[in-house]
Amino acid sequence: MHIFFSGIGGTAIGPLALIAKQAGYTVSGSDKQDSQYIEYLRKHGVSDIHIGQSYDAIAAQHDKAPIDWYVYSSAVSLENADAPELQFCRDQTIKTSKRDELLNKILQDTGLKLLAIAGTHGKTTTTAMVIWLFKQLNLPISYSVGAKISFGDMGVYEDGSQYFVYEADEFDRNFLNFEPHLSLISGVTWDHHEIFPTRDEYQQAFRDFITQSTTTLLWEDDYAYLGLDDGVSSHLLVQDVNDTALSQITLKGLYNRQDAWLAVQAVHSLTAAPVKELIDHMNTFPGSNRRMEQLIPGLYSDYAHTPEKIRGAMSVALEMAAEANQPLVVIYEPLTNRRQHFMLDEYKDCFDGAEKVYWTPSYLAREDPTQAVLTPAELITHLSDPSLAVAAELNSELKLSIQKHLDDGAMVVAMAGGGGGSLDEWLRQEFMS
């Protein structure tokens, strides 16, 4: 079967393309722009990728090797319900679906049990941590994770595995298409406002997800935030860990330690491996791409792009900077303008502890054309201390400022959630090439 993946450079579609290739399918795809994720796929054997998404390009691919199934990212249909590739598939009566239908077919055909990790923040890190623990126990595991990891591919189908570990995204309600054997919820706060116009709709999606899961591990705070009650019998409540338990996990950052504890509890419940052994393995977790990833000495990149994610990244960065006796400098690129209209009043003290913040324009994707684009200068005024930040552009002036901070011995952390053309890619081009 030939499966064509549209939006193949996305952090959800890309790993699924790898899994499909490993499972024996013929794989090709397209994306609007080239990116580090596209390059990653090419290096891992998915080489038939076209940059650009036109009717003629997919027609040429179909002529070369007939397409049986067209799998597309949520962004494709959200941006244009009559996208050229979708129109071609309708004209040719080619099967089309989002990624969940294909993944469910793979799960059904292989008999794998789904271990789903969901949450507004922390799900990529928690997913990577669960995969790490299975690997340290020398247990075969299949999985999909939304970041590059040093200890495996982003997507893997492994013969002999019992579980499929999946980063279950709530965007476009994707996670509601699954019935997990075990679910982890790493943390919940209102997000993706274009899909969930009200906070209650967002919370209800997570309540539905819990109902569909055989067992769910979550934090006491999230239990309360979601308005759950003792009548929910399908979940196992994880109490907030005490200081003694947290102190056994030596990873930097409180949120990292909490994510690690969830991963330890999950793998313990599935494998009966001793908690102490799992904590020892967890303390050697090497991290994942764009989660406080060192690009060059002193310069780091993190995927933080909401106030909760920023606070989590800051907790890690401040511990690292304090240990090295360095000042902390942040470069921040918000992810999407539409999100800023909902969360601009939540920034407040999220950068506290930084010596300086360079605030660059928002990375634009799936935008509402009726909304005014909020500038860095406008957003900075919503900090508790606006004097902490300055507006900046991705240009030679910013590069010189970053280099000076590095030369002066500062720890510089970039926080950006975008893909191709983002702050993260700009830094890699300017400082690593």
TORTI-903663 format. One line per 2 residues: their letters; for each residue x, y, z of C-alpha. Coordinates in nm, 2 decimals. Example, Ala and Ser with C-alpha at 12.3 -4.5 7.8 and 13.67 -1.06 7.14 Angstrom:
// TORTI-903663
AS> 1.23:-0.45:0.78; 1.37:-0.11:0.71 $
This chain:
// TORTI-903663
MH> 0.00:0.00:0.00; 0.13:0.35:-0.09 $
IF> 0.05:0.61:0.17; 0.10:0.98:0.09 $
FS> 0.15:1.20:0.40; 0.06:1.57:0.36 $
GI> 0.23:1.80:0.61; 0.50:1.53:0.65 $
GG> 0.73:1.77:0.83; 0.49:1.81:1.12 $
TA> 0.58:1.67:1.46; 0.29:1.43:1.45 $
IG> 0.27:1.33:1.08; 0.65:1.28:1.04 $
PL> 0.68:1.01:1.31; 0.38:0.83:1.17 $
AL> 0.54:0.83:0.82; 0.85:0.66:0.98 $
IA> 0.63:0.40:1.15; 0.44:0.33:0.83 $
KQ> 0.76:0.28:0.64; 0.90:0.04:0.91 $
AG> 0.57:-0.15:0.90; 0.62:-0.22:0.53 $
YT> 0.41:0.05:0.36; 0.54:0.26:0.06 $
VS> 0.57:0.61:0.19; 0.59:0.95:0.02 $
GS> 0.47:1.30:0.12; 0.47:1.68:0.09 $
DK> 0.51:1.99:0.29; 0.48:2.36:0.24 $
QD> 0.84:2.43:0.33; 1.16:2.25:0.40 $
SQ> 1.27:2.22:0.76; 1.50:2.03:1.00 $
YI> 1.23:1.77:1.04; 1.21:1.71:0.66 $
EY> 1.59:1.66:0.66; 1.56:1.42:0.95 $
LR> 1.30:1.21:0.76; 1.52:1.20:0.45 $
KH> 1.82:1.08:0.66; 1.60:0.81:0.80 $
GV> 1.49:0.67:0.47; 1.18:0.87:0.38 $
SD> 1.33:1.04:0.08; 1.03:1.08:-0.16 $
IH> 0.92:1.42:-0.03; 0.80:1.72:-0.24 $
IG> 0.83:2.07:-0.11; 0.51:2.25:-0.22 $
QS> 0.15:2.13:-0.21; 0.00:2.16:-0.56 $
YD> -0.25:1.96:-0.77; 0.01:1.90:-1.04 $
AI> 0.28:1.78:-0.79; 0.06:1.51:-0.63 $
AA> -0.07:1.41:-0.97; 0.29:1.35:-1.08 $
QH> 0.35:1.14:-0.77; 0.03:0.94:-0.83 $
DK> 0.14:0.88:-1.20; 0.48:0.75:-1.07 $
AP> 0.33:0.52:-0.80; -0.05:0.52:-0.75 $
ID> -0.15:0.65:-0.41; -0.38:0.43:-0.21 $
WY> -0.42:0.64:0.11; -0.38:1.02:0.16 $
VY> -0.31:1.11:0.52; -0.31:1.48:0.60 $
SS> -0.24:1.70:0.90; -0.51:1.90:1.07 $
AV> -0.35:2.22:0.94; -0.41:2.12:0.58 $
SL> -0.79:2.11:0.61; -0.81:2.40:0.86 $
EN> -0.62:2.63:0.63; -0.81:2.53:0.32 $
AD> -1.09:2.27:0.30; -1.05:2.27:-0.07 $
AP> -0.67:2.24:-0.07; -0.53:2.13:-0.41 $
EL> -0.41:1.79:-0.28; -0.74:1.71:-0.12 $
QF> -0.92:1.81:-0.44; -0.69:1.58:-0.64 $
CR> -0.77:1.29:-0.41; -1.14:1.35:-0.44 $
DQ> -1.12:1.36:-0.82; -0.93:1.03:-0.81 $
TI> -1.14:0.87:-0.53; -0.83:0.81:-0.32 $
KT> -0.90:0.73:0.04; -0.83:1.03:0.26 $
SK> -0.81:1.07:0.64; -0.63:1.24:0.93 $
RD> -0.35:1.05:1.11; -0.57:0.89:1.37 $
EL> -0.75:0.65:1.13; -0.42:0.51:1.00 $
LN> -0.28:0.48:1.35; -0.59:0.30:1.47 $
KI> -0.55:0.06:1.18; -0.19:-0.01:1.27 $
LQ> -0.29:-0.07:1.63; -0.57:-0.31:1.52 $
DT> -0.35:-0.50:1.28; -0.07:-0.55:1.53 $
GL> -0.26:-0.59:1.85; -0.06:-0.33:2.02 $
KL> -0.20:-0.17:2.34; -0.20:0.21:2.34 $
LA> -0.02:0.41:2.61; -0.13:0.77:2.54 $
IA> 0.04:1.08:2.69; -0.18:1.39:2.68 $
GT> -0.17:1.73:2.83; -0.14:2.10:2.75 $
HG> 0.23:2.10:2.85; 0.49:1.83:2.92 $
KT> 0.35:1.56:2.70; 0.65:1.54:2.46 $
TT> 0.90:1.52:2.74; 0.68:1.26:2.93 $
TA> 0.65:1.06:2.61; 1.02:1.06:2.56 $
MV> 1.08:0.96:2.93; 0.84:0.66:2.90 $
IW> 1.02:0.54:2.59; 1.36:0.59:2.76 $
LF> 1.25:0.37:3.05; 1.13:0.09:2.83 $
KQ> 1.46:0.10:2.65; 1.66:0.09:2.97 $
LN> 1.46:-0.22:3.08; 1.55:-0.38:2.74 $
LP> 1.18:-0.42:2.66; 1.07:-0.38:2.29 $
IS> 0.85:-0.07:2.24; 0.67:0.10:1.95 $
YS> 0.61:0.47:1.97; 0.56:0.81:1.82 $
VG> 0.71:1.12:1.98; 0.69:1.48:1.86 $
AK> 1.06:1.56:1.90; 1.39:1.42:1.78 $
IS> 1.55:1.20:2.05; 1.91:1.08:2.08 $
FG> 1.82:0.73:2.17; 1.59:0.64:1.88 $
DM> 1.39:0.76:1.59; 1.08:0.99:1.63 $
GV> 0.86:0.71:1.52; 0.92:0.33:1.56 $
YE> 0.73:0.01:1.49; 0.92:-0.27:1.67 $
DG> 0.82:-0.64:1.63; 0.76:-0.81:1.96 $
SQ> 0.64:-0.50:2.14; 0.33:-0.51:2.36 $
YF> 0.27:-0.13:2.38; 0.25:0.16:2.15 $
VY> 0.35:0.49:2.33; 0.18:0.78:2.16 $
EA> 0.20:1.16:2.22; -0.18:1.22:2.20 $
DE> -0.24:1.58:2.09; -0.57:1.75:2.19 $
FD> -0.54:1.99:1.89; -0.83:1.93:1.65 $
RN> -0.96:1.68:1.91; -0.72:1.42:1.78 $
FL> -0.69:1.23:2.11; -1.06:1.17:2.12 $
NF> -1.02:0.92:1.83; -0.85:0.66:2.06 $
EP> -0.94:0.43:2.34; -0.61:0.40:2.53 $
HL> -0.52:0.10:2.76; -0.34:0.36:2.98 $
SL> -0.33:0.74:2.96; -0.11:0.99:3.13 $
IS> -0.21:1.35:3.16; 0.10:1.57:3.23 $
GV> -0.08:1.90:3.30; -0.39:2.09:3.18 $
TW> -0.45:2.46:3.11; -0.68:2.61:2.84 $
DH> -0.51:2.62:2.49; -0.60:2.58:2.12 $
HE> -0.87:2.84:2.15; -0.97:2.82:1.78 $
IF> -1.07:2.46:1.84; -1.20:2.51:2.20 $
PT> -1.36:2.85:2.22; -1.43:2.82:2.59 $
RD> -1.24:2.68:2.88; -1.52:2.44:2.96 $
EY> -1.51:2.29:2.61; -1.13:2.23:2.65 $
QQ> -1.19:2.07:2.99; -1.47:1.86:2.86 $
AF> -1.24:1.72:2.59; -1.01:1.59:2.86 $
RD> -1.29:1.45:3.06; -1.41:1.26:2.75 $
FI> -1.05:1.14:2.69; -1.04:1.00:3.05 $
TQ> -1.37:0.83:3.00; -1.24:0.66:2.69 $
ST> -0.92:0.54:2.86; -0.92:0.22:3.07 $
TT> -0.69:0.38:3.32; -0.55:0.73:3.36 $
LL> -0.27:0.87:3.56; -0.30:1.24:3.64 $
WE> -0.21:1.50:3.90; -0.43:1.60:4.19 $
DD> -0.43:1.96:4.06; -0.56:1.85:3.72 $
YA> -0.82:1.62:3.88; -0.96:1.93:4.05 $
YL> -0.92:2.16:3.75; -1.11:1.92:3.53 $
GL> -1.39:1.90:3.78; -1.37:1.52:3.82 $
DD> -1.54:1.34:4.10; -1.52:1.01:4.28 $
GV> -1.77:0.87:4.04; -1.51:0.85:3.77 $
SS> -1.40:0.49:3.80; -1.18:0.46:3.49 $
HL> -0.88:0.66:3.63; -0.62:0.62:3.89 $
LV> -0.55:0.94:4.07; -0.18:1.02:4.13 $
QD> -0.14:1.24:4.44; 0.10:1.53:4.42 $
VN> 0.44:1.38:4.50; 0.60:1.49:4.83 $
DT> 0.94:1.64:4.86; 1.10:1.31:4.96 $
AL> 0.98:1.14:4.64; 1.08:1.43:4.42 $
SQ> 1.42:1.45:4.58; 1.51:1.11:4.44 $
IT> 1.48:1.24:4.09; 1.78:1.46:4.01 $
LK> 1.68:1.60:3.67; 1.69:1.98:3.64 $
GL> 1.36:2.16:3.68; 1.05:2.10:3.89 $
YN> 0.83:2.03:3.60; 1.08:1.78:3.45 $
RQ> 1.09:1.60:3.78; 0.71:1.58:3.79 $
DA> 0.69:1.45:3.43; 0.96:1.19:3.53 $
WL> 0.75:1.08:3.82; 0.45:1.02:3.60 $
AV> 0.66:0.82:3.36; 0.80:0.61:3.64 $
QA> 0.45:0.54:3.78; 0.32:0.44:3.44 $
VH> 0.61:0.20:3.35; 0.60:0.05:3.70 $
SL> 0.22:-0.02:3.66; 0.28:-0.19:3.32 $
TA> 0.60:-0.38:3.39; 0.62:-0.42:3.77 $
AP> 0.98:-0.30:3.75; 1.08:-0.16:4.09 $
VK> 1.03:0.21:4.14; 1.38:0.26:4.27 $
EL> 1.53:0.10:3.95; 1.31:0.32:3.73 $
ID> 1.41:0.63:3.92; 1.78:0.54:3.87 $
HM> 1.72:0.50:3.50; 1.52:0.82:3.49 $
NT> 1.81:1.01:3.64; 2.01:0.93:3.33 $
FP> 1.75:1.06:3.09; 1.94:1.25:2.81 $
GS> 1.65:1.48:2.71; 1.51:1.54:2.37 $
NR> 1.55:1.78:2.08; 1.44:2.14:2.16 $
RM> 1.38:2.06:2.53; 1.67:2.26:2.68 $
EQ> 1.89:2.13:2.39; 2.24:2.28:2.38 $
LI> 2.31:2.41:2.03; 2.66:2.54:2.11 $
PG> 2.83:2.60:2.45; 2.61:2.84:2.64 $
LY> 2.32:2.86:2.38; 2.01:2.64:2.43 $
SD> 1.68:2.59:2.25; 1.35:2.50:2.41 $
YA> 1.00:2.44:2.27; 0.83:2.66:2.54 $
HT> 0.56:2.88:2.39; 0.28:2.92:2.65 $
PE> 0.32:3.07:3.00; 0.30:2.73:3.16 $
KI> 0.57:2.59:2.93; 0.78:2.90:2.97 $
RG> 0.76:2.86:3.35; 0.87:2.50:3.32 $
AM> 1.16:2.59:3.09; 1.26:2.87:3.32 $
SV> 1.27:2.64:3.62; 1.52:2.42:3.43 $
AL> 1.72:2.71:3.30; 1.74:2.89:3.63 $
EM> 1.87:2.58:3.81; 2.13:2.52:3.54 $
AA> 2.24:2.89:3.54; 2.26:2.90:3.92 $
EA> 2.47:2.58:3.93; 2.71:2.74:3.68 $
NQ> 2.69:3.08:3.84; 2.58:3.24:3.51 $
PL> 2.33:3.51:3.43; 2.03:3.39:3.22 $
VV> 1.92:3.56:2.90; 1.61:3.46:2.71 $
IY> 1.51:3.50:2.34; 1.14:3.44:2.30 $
EP> 0.93:3.38:1.99; 0.56:3.34:2.06 $
LT> 0.38:3.06:1.86; 0.09:3.20:1.66 $
NR> -0.07:3.54:1.69; -0.42:3.40:1.75 $
RQ> -0.29:3.23:2.07; -0.15:3.57:2.20 $
HF> -0.50:3.73:2.20; -0.61:3.47:2.46 $
ML> -0.30:3.45:2.68; -0.14:3.80:2.67 $
DE> -0.26:3.87:3.03; -0.10:3.54:3.15 $
YK> 0.26:3.63:3.08; 0.31:3.84:3.40 $
DC> 0.60:3.69:3.59; 0.68:3.40:3.37 $
FD> 1.03:3.53:3.27; 1.12:3.64:3.63 $
GA> 1.48:3.54:3.71; 1.61:3.63:3.36 $
EK> 1.86:3.91:3.33; 1.71:4.02:2.99 $
VY> 1.45:3.90:2.74; 1.46:3.96:2.37 $
WT> 1.10:3.93:2.24; 1.07:3.86:1.87 $
PS> 0.76:3.87:1.64; 0.52:3.58:1.67 $
YL> 0.56:3.27:1.45; 0.25:3.28:1.23 $
AR> 0.05:2.96:1.14; -0.32:2.89:1.09 $
ED> -0.40:3.25:1.17; -0.74:3.43:1.19 $
PT> -0.71:3.71:0.93; -0.96:3.92:1.12 $
QA> -0.73:3.95:1.43; -0.48:4.23:1.46 $
VL> -0.12:4.10:1.48; 0.01:4.19:1.83 $
TP> 0.36:4.32:1.82; 0.64:4.24:2.06 $
AE> 0.62:4.59:2.21; 0.25:4.54:2.29 $
LI> 0.30:4.20:2.44; 0.59:4.31:2.66 $
TH> 0.36:4.56:2.84; 0.17:4.26:2.98 $
LS> 0.48:4.15:3.18; 0.48:4.23:3.55 $
DP> 0.81:4.41:3.48; 0.81:4.53:3.12 $
SL> 1.16:4.67:3.16; 1.29:4.31:3.16 $
AV> 1.22:4.27:2.78; 1.30:4.45:2.46 $
AA> 1.15:4.40:2.11; 1.39:4.23:1.86 $
EL> 1.40:4.09:1.51; 1.58:3.78:1.37 $
NS> 1.86:3.98:1.22; 2.23:4.06:1.25 $
EL> 2.17:4.30:1.54; 2.02:4.02:1.75 $
KL> 2.30:3.78:1.65; 2.56:4.03:1.77 $
SI> 2.37:4.07:2.10; 2.35:3.70:2.16 $
QK> 2.72:3.65:2.08; 2.81:3.93:2.33 $
HL> 2.61:3.77:2.60; 2.78:3.43:2.53 $
DD> 3.12:3.60:2.53; 3.03:3.76:2.87 $
GA> 2.96:3.42:3.01; 2.58:3.42:3.01 $
MV> 2.35:3.12:2.96; 2.13:3.21:2.66 $
VA> 1.80:3.02:2.61; 1.58:3.05:2.30 $
MA> 1.21:2.96:2.36; 1.02:2.90:2.04 $
GG> 0.75:2.66:1.92; 0.75:2.71:1.55 $
GG> 0.90:2.48:1.28; 1.05:2.59:0.95 $
GS> 1.17:2.95:0.95; 1.14:2.98:1.33 $
LD> 1.37:3.13:1.59; 1.51:2.78:1.65 $
EW> 1.60:2.72:1.28; 1.75:3.08:1.26 $
LR> 1.98:3.01:1.55; 2.09:2.68:1.40 $
QE> 2.17:2.85:1.08; 2.35:3.15:1.23 $
FM> 2.54:2.97:1.51; 2.59:2.61:1.40 $
S> 2.64:2.62:1.02 $
